[in-house]
């Protein structure tokens, strides 16, 4: 997993940087529970479940136990959705219009193939500047710049380019992801309240507000209804480290014969949003970071999907599974039998 810098001085307005703050591992920041918080809990694991009894999902399982209780006034959520969309579109224009004919790697992160480009850095810089102008008291967590503490109840979670390798190679499947979450600057306590995923190359834009629905270019979304796993088109992705990929390859070899087919877009946010608009039936991936998942998870939840992890855990770095509840339950059972979350950590 990557590392970010966490400011030790609490709610100051000093941006964390390698020179001013001590590094904090992602795993120590998020703990053993999901960073996604109340919106994605799975509360009925396999232990104690009678044969044939369906899994019971928690309050984030839209359509089973009711919607997540909103911590903010609906009018505030609406304002945050508008801001998230404006931010994502502006950053997307910067990324698209500034793309040279050949993109160079500016840095690497978890491995030599986990790349950062100048556009990633420029996009996040723009997003941070615009948030500071519009909502100066809010905290910001970005993939490239780490955590900037705030004094309000809102934290913005930013992925300046989700699908950087696609961007690097000119494959038109990469997005800017912007989410607003409520809670302390600790991912385990967040509730995602607003989000936007903007596909840079073709302009498609997914938006969602907690309790207000999910939309693609203004059209309300509904995820596909549950179908047998054998008839389901499955989306997934892979990590950057060799050991993680070896483990994921083992799992995929077992899953592939049991599904309709597999697709990999190369952007987790676009995978999950594509599921929300019916382009995939179910999705799983190990190793997602908060910025990969924040905005897209809300789009999926508001489209009627379940977002969860394995073994009673909520969605997060260990595993994320998304789709209609019945199909997700079948896939979760399979992934648990395969120990899809074991090894290499």
GUDRENTI-610321 format. One record per residue (C-alpha): residue number from 1; residue in one letter; z, x, y. Coordinates in nm, 4 decimals, always signed. Each point is the difference from the previous one (the first is absolute). Example, Ala and Ser with C-alpha at 12.3 -4.5 7.8 and 13.67 -1.06 7.14 Angstrom:
REM GUDRENTI-610321
{seq:1, type:A, w:+0.7800, u:+1.2300, v:-0.4500}
{seq:2, type:S, w:-0.0660, u:+0.1370, v:+0.3440}
This chain:
REM GUDRENTI-610321
{seq:1, type:X, w:+0.0000, u:+0.0000, v:+0.0000}
{seq:2, type:X, w:-0.0514, u:+0.1022, v:+0.3567}
{seq:3, type:X, w:+0.2761, u:+0.0880, v:+0.2423}
{seq:4, type:X, w:+0.0721, u:-0.1208, v:+0.3486}
{seq:5, type:X, w:+0.2465, u:+0.1053, v:+0.2636}
{seq:6, type:X, w:+0.2893, u:-0.2298, v:+0.0799}
{seq:7, type:X, w:+0.1654, u:+0.0310, v:+0.3377}
{seq:8, type:X, w:+0.3725, u:+0.0788, v:-0.0461}
{seq:9, type:X, w:+0.0988, u:-0.1242, v:+0.3441}
{seq:10, type:X, w:-0.0294, u:-0.3705, v:-0.0802}
{seq:11, type:X, w:-0.1739, u:-0.2414, v:+0.2382}
{seq:12, type:X, w:-0.1276, u:+0.2545, v:+0.2463}
{seq:13, type:X, w:-0.3508, u:-0.0023, v:+0.1375}
{seq:14, type:X, w:-0.0765, u:+0.3497, v:-0.1184}
{seq:15, type:X, w:-0.2903, u:+0.0277, v:-0.2373}
{seq:16, type:X, w:+0.0930, u:+0.1722, v:-0.3230}
{seq:17, type:X, w:-0.1849, u:+0.3218, v:-0.0622}
{seq:18, type:X, w:+0.0337, u:+0.2957, v:-0.2350}
{seq:19, type:X, w:+0.1522, u:+0.2059, v:+0.2785}
{seq:20, type:X, w:+0.2619, u:-0.2525, v:+0.1085}
{seq:21, type:X, w:+0.1064, u:-0.1822, v:-0.3160}
{seq:22, type:X, w:+0.0870, u:+0.0872, v:-0.3544}
{seq:23, type:X, w:-0.2421, u:-0.1171, v:-0.2713}
{seq:24, type:X, w:+0.0979, u:-0.3034, v:-0.2024}
{seq:25, type:X, w:-0.1770, u:-0.0814, v:-0.3239}
{seq:26, type:X, w:-0.1610, u:-0.3411, v:-0.0300}
{seq:27, type:X, w:+0.2060, u:-0.0724, v:-0.3099}
{seq:28, type:X, w:+0.3286, u:+0.0721, v:+0.1758}
{seq:29, type:X, w:-0.0979, u:-0.2154, v:+0.2966}
{seq:30, type:X, w:-0.0966, u:-0.3039, v:-0.2019}
{seq:31, type:X, w:+0.2583, u:+0.0363, v:-0.2769}
{seq:32, type:X, w:-0.0472, u:-0.1564, v:-0.3388}
{seq:33, type:X, w:-0.0947, u:-0.3438, v:+0.1294}
{seq:34, type:X, w:-0.3243, u:-0.1006, v:+0.1606}
{seq:35, type:X, w:-0.0634, u:+0.0813, v:+0.3612}
{seq:36, type:X, w:-0.1750, u:-0.3349, v:+0.0284}
{seq:37, type:X, w:+0.3288, u:-0.1890, v:-0.0004}
{seq:38, type:X, w:+0.0588, u:-0.3706, v:-0.0384}
{seq:39, type:X, w:-0.3675, u:-0.0924, v:+0.0122}
{seq:40, type:X, w:-0.0846, u:+0.1475, v:-0.3405}
{seq:41, type:X, w:+0.2987, u:-0.0187, v:-0.2365}
{seq:42, type:X, w:-0.0313, u:-0.0663, v:-0.3698}
{seq:43, type:X, w:+0.3270, u:-0.1457, v:-0.1286}
{seq:44, type:X, w:-0.0781, u:-0.0956, v:-0.3579}
{seq:45, type:X, w:-0.0713, u:+0.3063, v:-0.2114}
{seq:46, type:X, w:-0.0594, u:-0.0097, v:-0.3733}
{seq:47, type:X, w:+0.3663, u:+0.0438, v:-0.0917}
{seq:48, type:X, w:+0.1496, u:-0.3329, v:-0.1038}
{seq:49, type:X, w:-0.3296, u:-0.1910, v:+0.0209}
{seq:50, type:X, w:-0.0639, u:-0.2310, v:-0.2952}
{seq:51, type:X, w:-0.3356, u:+0.0292, v:-0.1824}
{seq:52, type:X, w:-0.2622, u:-0.2017, v:+0.1837}
{seq:53, type:X, w:+0.2173, u:-0.0440, v:+0.3073}
{seq:54, type:X, w:-0.1896, u:+0.0929, v:+0.3181}
{seq:55, type:X, w:+0.1286, u:+0.2743, v:+0.2224}
{seq:56, type:X, w:+0.1938, u:-0.1112, v:+0.3041}
{seq:57, type:X, w:-0.1106, u:+0.1659, v:+0.3224}
{seq:58, type:X, w:+0.2110, u:+0.0197, v:+0.3151}
{seq:59, type:X, w:-0.0432, u:-0.1530, v:+0.3457}
{seq:60, type:X, w:-0.3096, u:+0.2054, v:+0.0740}
{seq:61, type:X, w:-0.1874, u:-0.1715, v:-0.2828}
{seq:62, type:X, w:-0.1823, u:-0.2499, v:+0.2161}
{seq:63, type:X, w:-0.0429, u:-0.3364, v:-0.1717}
{seq:64, type:X, w:+0.2820, u:+0.0332, v:-0.2531}
{seq:65, type:X, w:+0.3323, u:+0.0199, v:+0.1819}
{seq:66, type:X, w:-0.1173, u:-0.0865, v:+0.3495}
{seq:67, type:X, w:-0.0968, u:+0.2188, v:+0.2955}
{seq:68, type:X, w:+0.1970, u:+0.2939, v:+0.1326}
{seq:69, type:X, w:+0.2373, u:-0.1007, v:+0.2796}
{seq:70, type:X, w:-0.1355, u:+0.1390, v:+0.3245}
{seq:71, type:X, w:+0.2351, u:+0.2202, v:+0.2024}
{seq:72, type:X, w:-0.2004, u:-0.0617, v:+0.3188}
{seq:73, type:X, w:-0.1131, u:-0.2979, v:+0.2036}
{seq:74, type:X, w:-0.3531, u:-0.1109, v:-0.0991}
{seq:75, type:X, w:-0.1270, u:+0.0617, v:+0.3532}
{seq:76, type:X, w:+0.1210, u:+0.3601, v:-0.0173}
{seq:77, type:X, w:-0.1675, u:+0.0473, v:-0.3368}
{seq:78, type:X, w:-0.3238, u:-0.1390, v:+0.1442}
{seq:79, type:X, w:+0.0183, u:+0.2536, v:+0.2838}
{seq:80, type:X, w:+0.0592, u:+0.2831, v:-0.2468}
{seq:81, type:X, w:-0.3004, u:-0.1067, v:-0.2086}
{seq:82, type:X, w:-0.2232, u:+0.0036, v:+0.3081}
{seq:83, type:X, w:+0.1277, u:+0.3426, v:+0.0990}
{seq:84, type:X, w:-0.0434, u:+0.1365, v:-0.3526}
{seq:85, type:X, w:-0.3608, u:-0.1185, v:-0.0047}
{seq:86, type:X, w:-0.0759, u:+0.1413, v:+0.3439}
{seq:87, type:X, w:+0.1512, u:+0.3335, v:-0.0984}
{seq:88, type:X, w:-0.1886, u:+0.0197, v:-0.3290}
{seq:89, type:X, w:-0.3313, u:-0.0914, v:+0.1603}
{seq:90, type:X, w:+0.0365, u:+0.2538, v:+0.2801}
{seq:91, type:X, w:+0.0948, u:+0.2778, v:-0.2398}
{seq:92, type:X, w:-0.2852, u:-0.1049, v:-0.2268}
{seq:93, type:X, w:-0.2477, u:+0.0341, v:+0.2854}
{seq:94, type:X, w:+0.1325, u:+0.3490, v:+0.0705}
{seq:95, type:X, w:-0.0389, u:+0.0997, v:-0.3644}
{seq:96, type:X, w:-0.3476, u:-0.1520, v:-0.0352}
{seq:97, type:X, w:-0.1504, u:+0.1154, v:+0.3289}
{seq:98, type:X, w:+0.1470, u:+0.3469, v:-0.0211}
{seq:99, type:X, w:-0.1113, u:+0.0760, v:-0.3537}
{seq:100, type:X, w:-0.2236, u:+0.3093, v:-0.0077}
{seq:101, type:X, w:-0.2848, u:+0.0388, v:-0.2425}
{seq:102, type:X, w:+0.2182, u:+0.2267, v:-0.2095}
{seq:103, type:X, w:+0.3783, u:-0.0380, v:-0.0063}
{seq:104, type:X, w:+0.2241, u:+0.3033, v:-0.0407}
{seq:105, type:X, w:+0.3454, u:+0.0074, v:-0.1559}
{seq:106, type:X, w:+0.2716, u:+0.0681, v:+0.2579}
{seq:107, type:X, w:+0.2877, u:+0.0397, v:-0.2475}
{seq:108, type:X, w:+0.1212, u:-0.0945, v:-0.3474}
{seq:109, type:X, w:+0.3222, u:-0.1684, v:-0.1130}
{seq:110, type:X, w:+0.1209, u:-0.0525, v:-0.3569}
{seq:111, type:X, w:-0.2872, u:+0.1973, v:-0.1558}
{seq:112, type:X, w:-0.3258, u:+0.1727, v:+0.0906}
{seq:113, type:X, w:-0.1848, u:-0.3298, v:-0.0437}
{seq:114, type:X, w:+0.2451, u:-0.2055, v:+0.2125}
{seq:115, type:X, w:-0.1772, u:+0.0569, v:+0.3296}
{seq:116, type:X, w:+0.0595, u:-0.0666, v:+0.3684}
{seq:117, type:X, w:-0.2859, u:-0.0071, v:+0.2519}
{seq:118, type:X, w:+0.0016, u:+0.0291, v:+0.3770}
{seq:119, type:X, w:-0.0790, u:-0.3722, v:+0.0094}
{seq:120, type:X, w:+0.3226, u:-0.0830, v:-0.1884}
{seq:121, type:X, w:+0.1984, u:+0.1874, v:+0.2621}
{seq:122, type:X, w:-0.1907, u:-0.1451, v:+0.2961}
{seq:123, type:X, w:+0.0266, u:-0.3547, v:-0.1347}
{seq:124, type:X, w:+0.3750, u:+0.0205, v:-0.0481}
{seq:125, type:X, w:+0.0480, u:+0.1600, v:+0.3416}
{seq:126, type:X, w:-0.1853, u:-0.2923, v:+0.1580}
{seq:127, type:X, w:+0.2003, u:-0.2571, v:-0.1955}
{seq:128, type:X, w:+0.3304, u:+0.1585, v:+0.0982}
{seq:129, type:X, w:-0.0993, u:+0.0154, v:+0.3649}
{seq:130, type:X, w:-0.1056, u:-0.3647, v:+0.0106}
{seq:131, type:X, w:+0.3191, u:-0.1167, v:-0.1726}
{seq:132, type:X, w:+0.2113, u:+0.2007, v:+0.2439}
{seq:133, type:X, w:-0.1830, u:-0.1690, v:+0.2871}
{seq:134, type:X, w:+0.0286, u:-0.3533, v:-0.1389}
{seq:135, type:X, w:+0.3401, u:+0.0120, v:-0.1713}
{seq:136, type:X, w:+0.1870, u:+0.3140, v:+0.1067}
{seq:137, type:X, w:+0.3218, u:-0.0872, v:-0.1846}
{seq:138, type:X, w:-0.1582, u:-0.0351, v:-0.3443}
{seq:139, type:X, w:+0.0213, u:+0.2660, v:-0.2695}
{seq:140, type:X, w:-0.3141, u:+0.1474, v:-0.1561}
{seq:141, type:X, w:-0.0610, u:+0.1384, v:-0.3479}
{seq:142, type:X, w:-0.3402, u:+0.1590, v:-0.0504}
{seq:143, type:X, w:-0.1586, u:+0.1887, v:-0.2860}
{seq:144, type:X, w:-0.0772, u:+0.3068, v:+0.2080}
{seq:145, type:X, w:+0.2737, u:+0.0007, v:+0.2653}
{seq:146, type:X, w:+0.3077, u:-0.1130, v:-0.1899}
{seq:147, type:X, w:+0.2769, u:-0.2146, v:+0.1427}
{seq:148, type:X, w:+0.0634, u:-0.0656, v:+0.3682}
{seq:149, type:X, w:+0.3307, u:-0.1842, v:+0.0373}
{seq:150, type:X, w:+0.0318, u:-0.3059, v:+0.2215}
{seq:151, type:X, w:+0.2627, u:-0.2352, v:+0.1388}
{seq:152, type:X, w:-0.1593, u:-0.3375, v:-0.0831}
{seq:153, type:X, w:-0.0065, u:-0.1763, v:-0.3371}
{seq:154, type:X, w:-0.3720, u:+0.0668, v:-0.0511}
{seq:155, type:X, w:-0.1584, u:+0.3033, v:-0.1663}
{seq:156, type:X, w:-0.3757, u:+0.0561, v:-0.0068}
{seq:157, type:X, w:-0.1419, u:+0.1477, v:-0.3210}
{seq:158, type:X, w:-0.3333, u:+0.1763, v:+0.0462}
{seq:159, type:X, w:-0.2725, u:+0.1373, v:-0.2221}
{seq:160, type:X, w:-0.2549, u:+0.1447, v:+0.2445}
{seq:161, type:X, w:-0.2666, u:+0.0260, v:-0.2710}
{seq:162, type:X, w:+0.0667, u:-0.1439, v:-0.3441}
{seq:163, type:X, w:-0.2728, u:+0.1469, v:-0.2158}
{seq:164, type:X, w:-0.0324, u:+0.3389, v:+0.1676}
{seq:165, type:X, w:-0.1997, u:+0.1492, v:-0.2887}
{seq:166, type:X, w:-0.2545, u:-0.2827, v:+0.0332}
{seq:167, type:X, w:-0.0175, u:+0.0755, v:+0.3727}
{seq:168, type:X, w:-0.0452, u:+0.3698, v:-0.0757}
{seq:169, type:X, w:-0.2964, u:-0.0689, v:-0.2297}
{seq:170, type:X, w:-0.1571, u:-0.2766, v:+0.2060}
{seq:171, type:X, w:+0.0821, u:-0.2759, v:-0.2495}
{seq:172, type:X, w:+0.0386, u:-0.3194, v:+0.2080}
{seq:173, type:X, w:+0.3373, u:-0.1112, v:-0.1372}
{seq:174, type:X, w:+0.2852, u:+0.1102, v:+0.2248}
{seq:175, type:X, w:+0.2307, u:-0.1930, v:+0.2264}
{seq:176, type:X, w:+0.2621, u:+0.0125, v:+0.2724}
{seq:177, type:X, w:+0.3213, u:-0.1699, v:-0.1094}
{seq:178, type:X, w:+0.2644, u:-0.1202, v:+0.2485}
{seq:179, type:X, w:+0.3138, u:-0.1966, v:-0.0892}
{seq:180, type:X, w:+0.3134, u:-0.1132, v:+0.1805}
{seq:181, type:X, w:+0.3183, u:-0.0164, v:-0.2055}
{seq:182, type:X, w:+0.3500, u:-0.1164, v:+0.0888}
{seq:183, type:X, w:+0.3186, u:+0.1742, v:-0.1027}
{seq:184, type:X, w:+0.1666, u:+0.3375, v:+0.0382}
{seq:185, type:X, w:-0.2162, u:+0.3135, v:-0.0166}
{seq:186, type:X, w:+0.0502, u:+0.0054, v:-0.3755}
{seq:187, type:X, w:-0.2875, u:-0.1342, v:-0.2094}
{seq:188, type:X, w:+0.2339, u:-0.1566, v:-0.2560}
{seq:189, type:X, w:+0.1153, u:-0.2500, v:+0.2645}
{seq:190, type:X, w:-0.3288, u:-0.0973, v:+0.1601}
{seq:191, type:X, w:-0.1693, u:-0.3390, v:+0.0067}
{seq:192, type:X, w:-0.3706, u:+0.0188, v:+0.0883}
{seq:193, type:X, w:-0.0706, u:-0.2574, v:+0.2727}
{seq:194, type:X, w:-0.3500, u:+0.0846, v:+0.1278}
{seq:195, type:X, w:-0.2910, u:+0.2065, v:-0.1188}
{seq:196, type:X, w:-0.3653, u:+0.0857, v:+0.0443}
{seq:197, type:X, w:-0.2382, u:+0.1990, v:-0.2176}
{seq:198, type:X, w:-0.3268, u:+0.0791, v:+0.1781}
{seq:199, type:X, w:-0.2907, u:+0.1299, v:-0.2085}
{seq:200, type:X, w:-0.1586, u:+0.2516, v:+0.2335}
{seq:201, type:X, w:-0.3520, u:+0.0256, v:-0.1415}
{seq:202, type:X, w:-0.0885, u:-0.3699, v:-0.0203}
{seq:203, type:X, w:+0.2537, u:-0.1523, v:+0.2396}
{seq:204, type:X, w:+0.1697, u:-0.2394, v:-0.2425}
{seq:205, type:X, w:+0.3512, u:-0.0711, v:+0.1215}
{seq:206, type:X, w:+0.2876, u:-0.1445, v:-0.2006}
{seq:207, type:X, w:+0.3040, u:-0.1324, v:+0.1858}
{seq:208, type:X, w:+0.3243, u:-0.1666, v:-0.1043}
{seq:209, type:X, w:+0.3232, u:-0.1226, v:+0.1532}
{seq:210, type:X, w:+0.3094, u:-0.0836, v:-0.1998}
{seq:211, type:X, w:-0.0078, u:-0.3730, v:-0.0663}
{seq:212, type:X, w:-0.3289, u:-0.0528, v:+0.1832}
{seq:213, type:X, w:-0.2612, u:+0.0889, v:-0.2624}
{seq:214, type:X, w:-0.2524, u:+0.2748, v:-0.0655}
{seq:215, type:X, w:-0.3476, u:+0.0156, v:+0.1514}
{seq:216, type:X, w:-0.3241, u:+0.1947, v:-0.0312}
{seq:217, type:X, w:-0.1960, u:-0.0098, v:+0.3256}
{seq:218, type:X, w:+0.1744, u:-0.3239, v:+0.0894}
{seq:219, type:X, w:-0.0466, u:-0.1773, v:-0.3346}
{seq:220, type:X, w:+0.3165, u:-0.0874, v:-0.1911}
{seq:221, type:X, w:+0.0319, u:+0.1795, v:-0.3326}
{seq:222, type:X, w:+0.1136, u:-0.1156, v:-0.3414}
{seq:223, type:X, w:+0.0216, u:+0.2464, v:-0.2868}
{seq:224, type:X, w:-0.1597, u:-0.0901, v:-0.3322}
{seq:225, type:X, w:+0.1922, u:-0.2234, v:-0.2377}
{seq:226, type:X, w:+0.1526, u:+0.1557, v:-0.3096}
{seq:227, type:X, w:-0.2330, u:+0.0672, v:-0.2887}
{seq:228, type:X, w:+0.0420, u:+0.1888, v:-0.3281}
{seq:229, type:X, w:+0.0250, u:+0.3747, v:+0.0451}
{seq:230, type:X, w:-0.3070, u:+0.0386, v:-0.2216}
{seq:231, type:X, w:-0.2008, u:-0.1954, v:+0.2598}
{seq:232, type:X, w:+0.1487, u:+0.1749, v:+0.3041}
{seq:233, type:X, w:-0.1743, u:+0.2538, v:+0.2215}
{seq:234, type:X, w:+0.2612, u:+0.2672, v:+0.0630}
{seq:235, type:X, w:+0.0306, u:+0.2389, v:+0.2927}
{seq:236, type:X, w:+0.1886, u:+0.3281, v:-0.0100}
{seq:237, type:X, w:+0.0189, u:+0.3474, v:+0.1489}
{seq:238, type:X, w:+0.1095, u:+0.3497, v:-0.0935}
{seq:239, type:X, w:+0.2300, u:+0.2643, v:+0.1426}
{seq:240, type:X, w:-0.0832, u:+0.3460, v:+0.1272}
{seq:241, type:X, w:+0.1989, u:+0.2248, v:-0.2325}
{seq:242, type:X, w:-0.1436, u:+0.1014, v:-0.3381}
{seq:243, type:X, w:+0.3039, u:-0.1049, v:-0.2032}
{seq:244, type:X, w:+0.0083, u:-0.3421, v:+0.1632}
{seq:245, type:X, w:-0.3702, u:-0.0478, v:-0.0680}
{seq:246, type:X, w:+0.0421, u:+0.1018, v:-0.3632}
{seq:247, type:X, w:+0.2686, u:-0.2650, v:-0.0411}
{seq:248, type:X, w:-0.2091, u:-0.2618, v:+0.1807}
{seq:249, type:X, w:-0.3015, u:+0.0825, v:-0.2159}
{seq:250, type:X, w:+0.2052, u:-0.0638, v:-0.3121}
{seq:251, type:X, w:+0.1027, u:-0.3412, v:+0.1312}
{seq:252, type:X, w:-0.3501, u:-0.0993, v:+0.1117}
{seq:253, type:X, w:-0.1403, u:+0.0872, v:-0.3427}
{seq:254, type:X, w:+0.2318, u:-0.2635, v:-0.1482}
{seq:255, type:X, w:-0.0454, u:-0.2598, v:+0.2744}
{seq:256, type:X, w:-0.3814, u:+0.0083, v:+0.0259}
{seq:257, type:X, w:-0.0718, u:-0.1685, v:-0.3366}
{seq:258, type:X, w:+0.2365, u:-0.2841, v:+0.0944}
{seq:259, type:X, w:-0.1579, u:-0.1048, v:+0.3333}
{seq:260, type:X, w:-0.3402, u:-0.1250, v:+0.1174}
{seq:261, type:X, w:-0.0688, u:+0.3291, v:+0.1797}
{seq:262, type:X, w:+0.1554, u:+0.2417, v:+0.2471}
{seq:263, type:X, w:-0.0871, u:+0.0746, v:+0.3620}
{seq:264, type:X, w:+0.1256, u:+0.2781, v:+0.2236}
{seq:265, type:X, w:-0.0803, u:-0.0325, v:+0.3702}
{seq:266, type:X, w:+0.1825, u:+0.3162, v:+0.1041}
{seq:267, type:X, w:+0.2243, u:-0.1674, v:+0.2573}
{seq:268, type:X, w:+0.3137, u:-0.1732, v:-0.1264}
{seq:269, type:X, w:+0.0156, u:-0.2248, v:+0.3057}
{seq:270, type:X, w:-0.3586, u:-0.1140, v:-0.0536}
{seq:271, type:X, w:+0.0610, u:-0.0488, v:-0.3730}
{seq:272, type:X, w:+0.2934, u:-0.2318, v:+0.0667}
{seq:273, type:X, w:-0.1752, u:-0.1863, v:+0.2808}
{seq:274, type:X, w:-0.3106, u:-0.0416, v:-0.2157}
{seq:275, type:X, w:+0.2238, u:-0.1653, v:-0.2588}
{seq:276, type:X, w:+0.1324, u:-0.2321, v:+0.2703}
{seq:277, type:X, w:-0.3521, u:-0.1258, v:+0.0753}
{seq:278, type:X, w:-0.0930, u:-0.0436, v:-0.3659}
{seq:279, type:X, w:-0.1947, u:+0.3223, v:-0.0575}
{seq:280, type:X, w:+0.2470, u:+0.1185, v:-0.2650}
{seq:281, type:X, w:+0.2276, u:-0.1925, v:-0.2334}
{seq:282, type:X, w:+0.2852, u:+0.2461, v:-0.0437}
{seq:283, type:X, w:+0.0914, u:+0.3497, v:+0.1171}
{seq:284, type:X, w:+0.2413, u:+0.2765, v:-0.0908}
{seq:285, type:X, w:+0.0618, u:+0.3518, v:+0.1210}
{seq:286, type:X, w:+0.2707, u:+0.2594, v:-0.0267}
{seq:287, type:X, w:+0.0993, u:+0.2211, v:+0.2926}
{seq:288, type:X, w:-0.0711, u:-0.2177, v:+0.3043}
{seq:289, type:X, w:+0.1775, u:+0.1008, v:+0.3191}
{seq:290, type:X, w:+0.1425, u:-0.2477, v:+0.2531}
{seq:291, type:X, w:-0.3013, u:+0.0294, v:+0.2315}
{seq:292, type:X, w:-0.2408, u:-0.0652, v:-0.2899}
{seq:293, type:X, w:+0.1696, u:-0.3266, v:-0.0825}
{seq:294, type:X, w:+0.1680, u:-0.1549, v:+0.3052}
{seq:295, type:X, w:-0.2796, u:-0.1988, v:+0.1654}
{seq:296, type:X, w:-0.2005, u:-0.0723, v:-0.3149}
{seq:297, type:X, w:+0.3034, u:-0.1259, v:-0.1902}
{seq:298, type:X, w:+0.0589, u:-0.2687, v:+0.2615}
{seq:299, type:X, w:-0.3664, u:-0.1032, v:-0.0128}
{seq:300, type:X, w:+0.0295, u:-0.0398, v:-0.3774}
{seq:301, type:X, w:+0.3307, u:-0.1859, v:+0.0144}
{seq:302, type:X, w:-0.1264, u:-0.2406, v:+0.2644}
{seq:303, type:X, w:-0.3115, u:-0.0609, v:-0.2118}
{seq:304, type:X, w:+0.2253, u:-0.1140, v:-0.2851}
{seq:305, type:X, w:+0.0266, u:+0.3163, v:-0.2091}
{seq:306, type:X, w:+0.3079, u:+0.1647, v:-0.1483}
{seq:307, type:X, w:+0.0804, u:+0.3614, v:+0.0931}
{seq:308, type:X, w:+0.2442, u:+0.1759, v:-0.2323}
{seq:309, type:X, w:+0.0895, u:+0.3092, v:-0.2004}
{seq:310, type:X, w:+0.1017, u:+0.0654, v:-0.3599}
{seq:311, type:X, w:+0.3272, u:-0.0472, v:-0.1906}
{seq:312, type:X, w:+0.1511, u:-0.2347, v:+0.2526}
{seq:313, type:X, w:-0.0694, u:+0.2335, v:+0.2918}
{seq:314, type:X, w:-0.1807, u:-0.1095, v:+0.3137}
{seq:315, type:X, w:-0.3365, u:+0.1427, v:+0.0999}
{seq:316, type:X, w:-0.0023, u:+0.3536, v:+0.1307}
{seq:317, type:X, w:-0.0733, u:+0.3592, v:-0.0881}
{seq:318, type:X, w:+0.0915, u:-0.0426, v:-0.3670}
{seq:319, type:X, w:-0.2543, u:-0.2773, v:-0.0578}
{seq:320, type:X, w:-0.1687, u:-0.2820, v:+0.1874}
{seq:321, type:X, w:-0.1521, u:-0.3001, v:-0.1772}
{seq:322, type:X, w:-0.1747, u:-0.2786, v:+0.1945}
{seq:323, type:X, w:-0.1602, u:-0.3277, v:-0.1023}
{seq:324, type:X, w:+0.0744, u:-0.3562, v:-0.1101}
{seq:325, type:X, w:+0.3422, u:-0.0291, v:-0.1626}
{seq:326, type:X, w:-0.1112, u:-0.0746, v:-0.3550}
{seq:327, type:X, w:-0.2595, u:+0.2785, v:-0.0108}
{seq:328, type:X, w:+0.2430, u:+0.2430, v:+0.1616}
{seq:329, type:X, w:+0.2630, u:-0.0847, v:-0.2623}
{seq:330, type:X, w:-0.2460, u:+0.0832, v:-0.2790}
{seq:331, type:X, w:-0.1065, u:+0.3246, v:+0.1655}
{seq:332, type:X, w:+0.3595, u:+0.1018, v:+0.0733}
{seq:333, type:X, w:+0.0887, u:-0.0500, v:-0.3675}
{seq:334, type:X, w:-0.2943, u:+0.2195, v:-0.1008}
{seq:335, type:X, w:+0.0792, u:+0.2737, v:+0.2518}
{seq:336, type:X, w:+0.3638, u:+0.0062, v:-0.1065}
{seq:337, type:X, w:-0.0988, u:+0.0386, v:-0.3656}
{seq:338, type:X, w:-0.2258, u:+0.2888, v:+0.1028}
{seq:339, type:X, w:+0.2788, u:+0.1641, v:+0.2054}
{seq:340, type:X, w:-0.2457, u:+0.0073, v:+0.2885}
{seq:341, type:X, w:+0.2749, u:+0.1081, v:+0.2389}
{seq:342, type:X, w:+0.1234, u:+0.2899, v:-0.2156}
{seq:343, type:X, w:-0.0523, u:+0.3752, v:+0.0340}
{seq:344, type:X, w:-0.1064, u:+0.2508, v:+0.2673}
{seq:345, type:X, w:+0.2578, u:-0.0900, v:+0.2709}
